Amino acid sequence: MTIRQPTEKEMLIQDILDLTDEQAKGFRKQLNEYRKSLLPYEDEILTKEEEQALKESEKGNAKKYSYDEIFGKDD
């Protein structure tokens, strides 16, 4: 009998279930920021907006944001 290896999604789900509520809150915040990010991750195809943002950054014309503007202040 062969034991099936869990899929990536199944492993991620288990990791999330193992988090405390406070850790889950932080992870959810990170996940939301990842989804909104204009920066490409790994091999994903760039959108036109992302291509433009990278061009502006390379020219030195990109708008700069503080950490708090991007992630909000932790009160």
Backbone as XML, in Angstrom:
<?xml version="1.0"?>
<chain id="A" units="angstrom">
  <residue number="1" name="MET">
    <atom name="N" x="0.845" y="-1.182" z="0.000"/>
    <atom name="CA" x="0.000" y="0.000" z="0.000"/>
    <atom name="C" x="0.892" y="1.248" z="0.000"/>
  </residue>
  <residue number="2" name="THR">
    <atom name="N" x="0.651" y="2.121" z="-0.956"/>
    <atom name="CA" x="1.428" y="3.347" z="-1.074"/>
    <atom name="C" x="0.717" y="4.479" z="-0.344"/>
  </residue>
  <residue number="3" name="ILE">
    <atom name="N" x="1.481" y="5.189" z="0.461"/>
    <atom name="CA" x="0.914" y="6.335" z="1.179"/>
    <atom name="C" x="1.031" y="7.558" z="0.281"/>
  </residue>
  <residue number="4" name="ARG">
    <atom name="N" x="-0.088" y="8.212" z="0.070"/>
    <atom name="CA" x="-0.125" y="9.403" z="-0.780"/>
    <atom name="C" x="0.498" y="10.582" z="-0.034"/>
  </residue>
  <residue number="5" name="GLN">
    <atom name="N" x="1.356" y="11.309" z="-0.719"/>
    <atom name="CA" x="1.955" y="12.512" z="-0.149"/>
    <atom name="C" x="0.950" y="13.657" z="-0.227"/>
  </residue>
  <residue number="6" name="PRO">
    <atom name="N" x="0.889" y="14.509" z="0.799"/>
    <atom name="CA" x="-0.050" y="15.633" z="0.753"/>
    <atom name="C" x="0.343" y="16.627" z="-0.338"/>
  </residue>
  <residue number="7" name="THR">
    <atom name="N" x="-0.651" y="17.284" z="-0.888"/>
    <atom name="CA" x="-0.402" y="18.310" z="-1.904"/>
    <atom name="C" x="0.097" y="19.578" z="-1.221"/>
  </residue>
  <residue number="8" name="GLU">
    <atom name="N" x="0.594" y="20.504" z="-2.015"/>
    <atom name="CA" x="1.051" y="21.790" z="-1.473"/>
    <atom name="C" x="-0.084" y="22.508" z="-0.747"/>
  </residue>
  <residue number="9" name="LYS">
    <atom name="N" x="-1.284" y="22.483" z="-1.343"/>
    <atom name="CA" x="-2.436" y="23.134" z="-0.707"/>
    <atom name="C" x="-2.775" y="22.475" z="0.623"/>
  </residue>
  <residue number="10" name="GLU">
    <atom name="N" x="-2.733" y="21.164" z="0.649"/>
    <atom name="CA" x="-3.039" y="20.451" z="1.892"/>
    <atom name="C" x="-2.023" y="20.780" z="2.980"/>
  </residue>
  <residue number="11" name="MET">
    <atom name="N" x="-0.751" y="20.865" z="2.592"/>
    <atom name="CA" x="0.279" y="21.217" z="3.575"/>
    <atom name="C" x="0.097" y="22.645" z="4.073"/>
  </residue>
  <residue number="12" name="LEU">
    <atom name="N" x="-0.258" y="23.556" z="3.156"/>
    <atom name="CA" x="-0.499" y="24.941" z="3.554"/>
    <atom name="C" x="-1.691" y="25.039" z="4.496"/>
  </residue>
  <residue number="13" name="ILE">
    <atom name="N" x="-2.748" y="24.335" z="4.181"/>
    <atom name="CA" x="-3.936" y="24.331" z="5.043"/>
    <atom name="C" x="-3.575" y="23.836" z="6.435"/>
  </residue>
  <residue number="14" name="GLN">
    <atom name="N" x="-2.791" y="22.777" z="6.525"/>
    <atom name="CA" x="-2.389" y="22.261" z="7.837"/>
    <atom name="C" x="-1.534" y="23.280" z="8.579"/>
  </residue>
  <residue number="15" name="ASP">
    <atom name="N" x="-0.624" y="23.943" z="7.860"/>
    <atom name="CA" x="0.197" y="24.985" z="8.488"/>
    <atom name="C" x="-0.680" y="26.093" z="9.056"/>
  </residue>
  <residue number="16" name="ILE">
    <atom name="N" x="-1.696" y="26.487" z="8.302"/>
    <atom name="CA" x="-2.601" y="27.542" z="8.760"/>
    <atom name="C" x="-3.392" y="27.077" z="9.973"/>
  </residue>
  <residue number="17" name="LEU">
    <atom name="N" x="-3.866" y="25.848" z="9.952"/>
    <atom name="CA" x="-4.616" y="25.316" z="11.094"/>
    <atom name="C" x="-3.760" y="25.255" z="12.356"/>
  </residue>
  <residue number="18" name="ASP">
    <atom name="N" x="-2.455" y="25.120" z="12.199"/>
    <atom name="CA" x="-1.549" y="25.051" z="13.342"/>
    <atom name="C" x="-1.223" y="26.424" z="13.935"/>
  </residue>
  <residue number="19" name="LEU">
    <atom name="N" x="-1.588" y="27.505" z="13.242"/>
    <atom name="CA" x="-1.307" y="28.856" z="13.735"/>
    <atom name="C" x="-2.228" y="29.220" z="14.894"/>
  </residue>
  <residue number="20" name="THR">
    <atom name="N" x="-1.719" y="30.090" z="15.775"/>
    <atom name="CA" x="-2.587" y="30.676" z="16.792"/>
    <atom name="C" x="-3.453" y="31.723" z="16.102"/>
  </residue>
  <residue number="21" name="ASP">
    <atom name="N" x="-4.498" y="32.194" z="16.762"/>
    <atom name="CA" x="-5.344" y="33.234" z="16.166"/>
    <atom name="C" x="-4.527" y="34.486" z="15.860"/>
  </residue>
  <residue number="22" name="GLU">
    <atom name="N" x="-3.604" y="34.836" z="16.750"/>
    <atom name="CA" x="-2.779" y="36.030" z="16.543"/>
    <atom name="C" x="-1.850" y="35.842" z="15.341"/>
  </residue>
  <residue number="23" name="GLN">
    <atom name="N" x="-1.256" y="34.674" z="15.217"/>
    <atom name="CA" x="-0.405" y="34.385" z="14.060"/>
    <atom name="C" x="-1.224" y="34.384" z="12.771"/>
  </residue>
  <residue number="24" name="ALA">
    <atom name="N" x="-2.430" y="33.842" z="12.825"/>
    <atom name="CA" x="-3.303" y="33.806" z="11.646"/>
    <atom name="C" x="-3.657" y="35.223" z="11.205"/>
  </residue>
  <residue number="25" name="LYS">
    <atom name="N" x="-3.884" y="36.101" z="12.179"/>
    <atom name="CA" x="-4.194" y="37.500" z="11.857"/>
    <atom name="C" x="-3.022" y="38.140" z="11.114"/>
  </residue>
  <residue number="26" name="GLY">
    <atom name="N" x="-1.807" y="37.915" z="11.598"/>
    <atom name="CA" x="-0.622" y="38.457" z="10.935"/>
    <atom name="C" x="-0.413" y="37.857" z="9.557"/>
  </residue>
  <residue number="27" name="PHE">
    <atom name="N" x="-0.635" y="36.554" z="9.438"/>
    <atom name="CA" x="-0.473" y="35.883" z="8.151"/>
    <atom name="C" x="-1.488" y="36.406" z="7.141"/>
  </residue>
  <residue number="28" name="ARG">
    <atom name="N" x="-2.695" y="36.602" z="7.595"/>
    <atom name="CA" x="-3.747" y="37.116" z="6.705"/>
    <atom name="C" x="-3.388" y="38.508" z="6.195"/>
  </residue>
  <residue number="29" name="LYS">
    <atom name="N" x="-2.818" y="39.332" z="7.076"/>
    <atom name="CA" x="-2.389" y="40.674" z="6.681"/>
    <atom name="C" x="-1.287" y="40.578" z="5.624"/>
  </residue>
  <residue number="30" name="GLN">
    <atom name="N" x="-0.320" y="39.686" z="5.836"/>
    <atom name="CA" x="0.749" y="39.494" z="4.856"/>
    <atom name="C" x="0.195" y="38.995" z="3.524"/>
  </residue>
  <residue number="31" name="LEU">
    <atom name="N" x="-0.746" y="38.085" z="3.577"/>
    <atom name="CA" x="-1.348" y="37.545" z="2.364"/>
    <atom name="C" x="-2.082" y="38.640" z="1.585"/>
  </residue>
  <residue number="32" name="ASN">
    <atom name="N" x="-2.810" y="39.490" z="2.281"/>
    <atom name="CA" x="-3.506" y="40.596" z="1.621"/>
    <atom name="C" x="-2.517" y="41.549" z="0.973"/>
  </residue>
  <residue number="33" name="GLU">
    <atom name="N" x="-1.396" y="41.839" z="1.638"/>
    <atom name="CA" x="-0.382" y="42.718" z="1.062"/>
    <atom name="C" x="0.262" y="42.063" z="-0.159"/>
  </residue>
  <residue number="34" name="TYR">
    <atom name="N" x="0.483" y="40.774" z="-0.100"/>
    <atom name="CA" x="1.033" y="40.038" z="-1.246"/>
    <atom name="C" x="0.103" y="40.181" z="-2.449"/>
  </residue>
  <residue number="35" name="ARG">
    <atom name="N" x="-1.191" y="40.036" z="-2.209"/>
    <atom name="CA" x="-2.164" y="40.124" z="-3.306"/>
    <atom name="C" x="-2.211" y="41.516" z="-3.918"/>
  </residue>
  <residue number="36" name="LYS">
    <atom name="N" x="-1.966" y="42.567" z="-3.121"/>
    <atom name="CA" x="-2.037" y="43.946" z="-3.605"/>
    <atom name="C" x="-0.717" y="44.444" z="-4.177"/>
  </residue>
  <residue number="37" name="SER">
    <atom name="N" x="0.354" y="43.715" z="-3.976"/>
    <atom name="CA" x="1.692" y="44.170" z="-4.323"/>
    <atom name="C" x="1.844" y="44.397" z="-5.827"/>
  </residue>
  <residue number="38" name="LEU">
    <atom name="N" x="2.592" y="45.445" z="-6.155"/>
    <atom name="CA" x="2.922" y="45.702" z="-7.559"/>
    <atom name="C" x="4.215" y="45.004" z="-7.951"/>
  </residue>
  <residue number="39" name="LEU">
    <atom name="N" x="4.900" y="44.400" z="-6.995"/>
    <atom name="CA" x="6.153" y="43.726" z="-7.303"/>
    <atom name="C" x="5.879" y="42.293" z="-7.739"/>
  </residue>
  <residue number="40" name="PRO">
    <atom name="N" x="6.562" y="41.831" z="-8.767"/>
    <atom name="CA" x="6.357" y="40.459" z="-9.219"/>
    <atom name="C" x="6.979" y="39.463" z="-8.245"/>
  </residue>
  <residue number="41" name="TYR">
    <atom name="N" x="6.421" y="38.314" z="-8.170"/>
    <atom name="CA" x="6.941" y="37.236" z="-7.344"/>
    <atom name="C" x="7.315" y="36.078" z="-8.239"/>
  </residue>
  <residue number="42" name="GLU">
    <atom name="N" x="8.516" y="35.567" z="-8.040"/>
    <atom name="CA" x="9.026" y="34.403" z="-8.749"/>
    <atom name="C" x="8.852" y="34.562" z="-10.257"/>
  </residue>
  <residue number="43" name="ASP">
    <atom name="N" x="8.150" y="33.652" z="-10.887"/>
    <atom name="CA" x="8.051" y="33.640" z="-12.350"/>
    <atom name="C" x="6.718" y="34.161" z="-12.879"/>
  </residue>
  <residue number="44" name="GLU">
    <atom name="N" x="5.959" y="34.858" z="-12.061"/>
    <atom name="CA" x="4.646" y="35.276" z="-12.539"/>
    <atom name="C" x="4.774" y="36.325" z="-13.639"/>
  </residue>
  <residue number="45" name="ILE">
    <atom name="N" x="3.849" y="36.309" z="-14.552"/>
    <atom name="CA" x="3.836" y="37.238" z="-15.678"/>
    <atom name="C" x="3.448" y="38.623" z="-15.165"/>
  </residue>
  <residue number="46" name="LEU">
    <atom name="N" x="4.170" y="39.640" z="-15.643"/>
    <atom name="CA" x="3.900" y="41.005" z="-15.208"/>
    <atom name="C" x="2.672" y="41.571" z="-15.906"/>
  </residue>
  <residue number="47" name="THR">
    <atom name="N" x="1.889" y="42.334" z="-15.149"/>
    <atom name="CA" x="0.791" y="43.083" z="-15.746"/>
    <atom name="C" x="1.370" y="44.367" z="-16.326"/>
  </residue>
  <residue number="48" name="LYS">
    <atom name="N" x="0.583" y="45.085" z="-17.118"/>
    <atom name="CA" x="1.047" y="46.362" z="-17.665"/>
    <atom name="C" x="1.367" y="47.345" z="-16.542"/>
  </residue>
  <residue number="49" name="GLU">
    <atom name="N" x="0.554" y="47.340" z="-15.495"/>
    <atom name="CA" x="0.783" y="48.226" z="-14.353"/>
    <atom name="C" x="2.113" y="47.885" z="-13.666"/>
  </residue>
  <residue number="50" name="GLU">
    <atom name="N" x="2.400" y="46.602" z="-13.521"/>
    <atom name="CA" x="3.657" y="46.179" z="-12.900"/>
    <atom name="C" x="4.855" y="46.547" z="-13.774"/>
  </residue>
  <residue number="51" name="GLU">
    <atom name="N" x="4.721" y="46.351" z="-15.094"/>
    <atom name="CA" x="5.802" y="46.719" z="-16.008"/>
    <atom name="C" x="6.095" y="48.214" z="-15.909"/>
  </residue>
  <residue number="52" name="GLN">
    <atom name="N" x="5.042" y="49.029" z="-15.861"/>
    <atom name="CA" x="5.209" y="50.473" z="-15.750"/>
    <atom name="C" x="5.870" y="50.839" z="-14.421"/>
  </residue>
  <residue number="53" name="ALA">
    <atom name="N" x="5.462" y="50.201" z="-13.338"/>
    <atom name="CA" x="6.047" y="50.475" z="-12.022"/>
    <atom name="C" x="7.537" y="50.133" z="-12.011"/>
  </residue>
  <residue number="54" name="LEU">
    <atom name="N" x="7.910" y="49.026" z="-12.634"/>
    <atom name="CA" x="9.324" y="48.657" z="-12.697"/>
    <atom name="C" x="10.123" y="49.646" z="-13.538"/>
  </residue>
  <residue number="55" name="LYS">
    <atom name="N" x="9.555" y="50.096" z="-14.656"/>
    <atom name="CA" x="10.238" y="51.085" z="-15.495"/>
    <atom name="C" x="10.468" y="52.377" z="-14.718"/>
  </residue>
  <residue number="56" name="GLU">
    <atom name="N" x="9.449" y="52.834" z="-14.012"/>
    <atom name="CA" x="9.577" y="54.055" z="-13.210"/>
    <atom name="C" x="10.635" y="53.877" z="-12.119"/>
  </residue>
  <residue number="57" name="SER">
    <atom name="N" x="10.658" y="52.725" z="-11.516"/>
    <atom name="CA" x="11.638" y="52.437" z="-10.470"/>
    <atom name="C" x="13.055" y="52.453" z="-11.031"/>
  </residue>
  <residue number="58" name="GLU">
    <atom name="N" x="13.234" y="51.845" z="-12.192"/>
    <atom name="CA" x="14.557" y="51.798" z="-12.818"/>
    <atom name="C" x="15.043" y="53.191" z="-13.204"/>
  </residue>
  <residue number="59" name="LYS">
    <atom name="N" x="14.129" y="54.087" z="-13.560"/>
    <atom name="CA" x="14.483" y="55.465" z="-13.905"/>
    <atom name="C" x="14.720" y="56.313" z="-12.658"/>
  </residue>
  <residue number="60" name="GLY">
    <atom name="N" x="14.339" y="55.787" z="-11.505"/>
    <atom name="CA" x="14.462" y="56.560" z="-10.267"/>
    <atom name="C" x="13.275" y="57.475" z="-10.038"/>
  </residue>
  <residue number="61" name="ASN">
    <atom name="N" x="12.193" y="57.276" z="-10.786"/>
    <atom name="CA" x="11.013" y="58.133" z="-10.686"/>
    <atom name="C" x="9.886" y="57.523" z="-9.866"/>
  </residue>
  <residue number="62" name="ALA">
    <atom name="N" x="10.117" y="56.362" z="-9.318"/>
    <atom name="CA" x="9.042" y="55.685" z="-8.590"/>
    <atom name="C" x="8.714" y="56.444" z="-7.311"/>
  </residue>
  <residue number="63" name="LYS">
    <atom name="N" x="7.437" y="56.538" z="-7.015"/>
    <atom name="CA" x="7.012" y="57.162" z="-5.769"/>
    <atom name="C" x="7.459" y="56.284" z="-4.616"/>
  </residue>
  <residue number="64" name="LYS">
    <atom name="N" x="7.981" y="56.916" z="-3.594"/>
    <atom name="CA" x="8.445" y="56.169" z="-2.430"/>
    <atom name="C" x="7.386" y="56.228" z="-1.337"/>
  </residue>
  <residue number="65" name="TYR">
    <atom name="N" x="7.183" y="55.114" z="-0.671"/>
    <atom name="CA" x="6.206" y="54.999" z="0.405"/>
    <atom name="C" x="6.913" y="54.565" z="1.679"/>
  </residue>
  <residue number="66" name="SER">
    <atom name="N" x="6.424" y="55.062" z="2.796"/>
    <atom name="CA" x="6.967" y="54.607" z="4.071"/>
    <atom name="C" x="6.383" y="53.235" z="4.401"/>
  </residue>
  <residue number="67" name="TYR">
    <atom name="N" x="7.028" y="52.547" z="5.314"/>
    <atom name="CA" x="6.543" y="51.237" z="5.759"/>
    <atom name="C" x="5.116" y="51.353" z="6.271"/>
  </residue>
  <residue number="68" name="ASP">
    <atom name="N" x="4.843" y="52.399" z="7.075"/>
    <atom name="CA" x="3.510" y="52.573" z="7.654"/>
    <atom name="C" x="2.454" y="52.837" z="6.586"/>
  </residue>
  <residue number="69" name="GLU">
    <atom name="N" x="2.823" y="53.543" z="5.504"/>
    <atom name="CA" x="1.864" y="53.772" z="4.421"/>
    <atom name="C" x="1.482" y="52.464" z="3.735"/>
  </residue>
  <residue number="70" name="ILE">
    <atom name="N" x="2.427" y="51.565" z="3.634"/>
    <atom name="CA" x="2.166" y="50.300" z="2.956"/>
    <atom name="C" x="1.459" y="49.310" z="3.867"/>
  </residue>
  <residue number="71" name="PHE">
    <atom name="N" x="1.984" y="49.141" z="5.067"/>
    <atom name="CA" x="1.482" y="48.094" z="5.950"/>
    <atom name="C" x="0.613" y="48.608" z="7.086"/>
  </residue>
  <residue number="72" name="GLY">
    <atom name="N" x="0.522" y="49.919" z="7.262"/>
    <atom name="CA" x="-0.265" y="50.471" z="8.362"/>
    <atom name="C" x="0.499" y="50.379" z="9.665"/>
  </residue>
  <residue number="73" name="LYS">
    <atom name="N" x="0.062" y="51.171" z="10.597"/>
    <atom name="CA" x="0.708" y="51.167" z="11.909"/>
    <atom name="C" x="0.099" y="50.083" z="12.770"/>
  </residue>
  <residue number="74" name="ASP">
    <atom name="N" x="0.952" y="49.359" z="13.470"/>
    <atom name="CA" x="0.475" y="48.366" z="14.432"/>
    <atom name="C" x="0.252" y="49.070" z="15.755"/>
  </residue>
  <residue number="75" name="ASP">
    <atom name="N" x="-1.007" y="49.171" z="16.141"/>
    <atom name="CA" x="-1.320" y="49.861" z="17.401"/>
    <atom name="C" x="-1.334" y="48.919" z="18.564"/>
  </residue>
</chain>
